[in-house]
Amino acid sequence: MGYSGSQLGGLGHSRLSRRGVLRGGAALGAASLGGLLLPKAARAEPKRGGHAIFAIGKASTTDSFDPEVTLAHFGGVLRVSVHDTLFEVASDGKLVPSVATGAEANENATEWRMTIKKGITFHNGQTLTPEDVVNSIAIHLGPDTKSPVKSTMTALESYAVDGDDVVFKLNQPDADWPAVFADYNLSIMPTKDGVADWQSGIGCGPYKLLEFEPGAGAKLERNENDHRSDRGWFDSVELIAVNDGAARVNAILTGAAHVVAEVDTSVAQRVGTAPNIKLVSRTSPGFNLFDMQTAQAPFNDNNVRLALKYAIQRDEFVDKILNGFGTVANDNPIGPSYRFHDASIEQHSYDPDRARYHLKQAGLDSINVELSVSDSAFEGSVSAAQLYSESAKTAGINLVPKRVPADGYWAEVWGKDPFFASYWTGRPTEALIISLAFGTGAAWNATSFSSERLDNIVTQAKGERDEAKRAELYSEAQRILTDEGPSIIPAFYNVVDAVSDKIGTPEATASPSSLDGRYAVSRWWFN
């Protein structure tokens, strides 16, 4: 779908050109969020002005403002720049209110009350109301919805407007409920004809949409009536879709862009030494992975999955694919960035003999598998598959890399091919990342993996107030995914962006994803 000035209140513009959690959220519990302050930059006071150009990858002609649509990096950055959510994860990793003023729960965290901020207007001048919030949420809960966030709301029994508040009643305790509403899919949209209107591209975020050509780019201008004064520092922004990593690097080196997202780590150090360019590198709970369709042979046999897990050299992945910008992972998504990470679980390491043992347990002497990869999945995935292929040979696994086009990868390959590359950014809580990626029937569960035991453990953990018991539950969840899960997760990656030294950024040591958790357009500024 294309969006133009004529659709957005007559704001004309030239056509686009194609150019060559974190701990804070998890700790909230049922306490009120109303007193939390939004973050301020630690390095320098931000100031307004200027036209910023961002070169961003993982774009597709299928990108859309449809909140039910799965978006990769470009689409996610665009969405959070135009739209707001009830809460968001700040640069320091804490969950902070945005459209909501805060949240309060009853004693057992089965009822949550969120007050909606007064005086917010959408980009078309329409006043935001609690009814808009309810209608925006309703998109994700219908019987025919394809929304990935429906799986995070299985406990929701009812929700309704009560004055200036929206009240959520749950059928089980959830001490982390507000964190659900930091997901960029839960954008708050204006109501039109009784339903939330996403087709217009109108939001209440820091920037108004001038033009959007999926797969090519977007143009934005600052929302002068933004309800927050701590963001939207640029006068205007151009987002250019550049899926090729080398082309993105060239954009920053030649001055065609002020910011480039996700610099290939093979050239990151060299880019960082170039004149007038700095690297913004942060540790991340995000991870690269190879997913297996557990509903299809041979991946429906856990012994085959274990064989493949023992056939990859994880240190080699960190050294040669991430070039040291990452840490080894253990086939589950809960890394050291999370509060309940369990470091005591036996680390999967390269062991061809053990891989052969599991193949024999599956009744096989050897196996042939095809692995679909693309730079759209993650930078270096093609090279990673080639390295993986070499190490797997010793284990009797003939792994054949299959390079597929970047455009359309997330619509046509991800979740459809039997064995494929992917990536995940971090989420504010352990429950969210597990539910989204591995929950039974979850829209973003691309592997058809289903474990009633895992589902039940996550449900218990969300409502458990005793920290020690909660840690035990999340430890068991991690063990299930390490030993039985559908994913080979070799490493957690650092996020690395290249930025002109004219750009100011908030102080932070970690980020759930590149570009300040996708919020760089809103939070960064010209010095």
Secondary structure, DSSP 4 states (H G I P E B T S, - for coil): --B-GGGTTT---PPP------HHHHT-TTS--TTPPPP--SSS------EEEEEE-S--TT--S-TTS---HHHHHHHHHH---SEEE-TTS-EEESSEEEEEE-TTSSEEEEEEPTT-B-TTSPBP-HHHHHHHHHTTTSTT---GGGGGGTTEEEEEEETTEEEEEESS--TTGGGGGGSTTS----EETTEE--TT---SSSEEEEEEETTTEEEEEE-TT-S-SSS--SSEEEEEE---HHHHHHHHHTTS-SEESS--HHHHHHHHTSTTEEEEEEB-S-EEEEEE-TTSTTTTSHHHHHHHHTTS-HHHIIIIISTTSEEE--SSS--TTSTT--TTSPPP---HHHHHHHHHHTT-S-EEEEEEE-TTTSTTHHHHHHHHHHHHHTTTEEEEEEE--STTHHHHTTTTSSEEEEEE---SSHHHHHHHHHSTT-TT-TT----HHHHHHHHHHHH---HHHHHHHHHHHHHHHHHH-SEEEEEEEPEEEEEETTEE----SB-SSHHHHTTHHHH-EE-
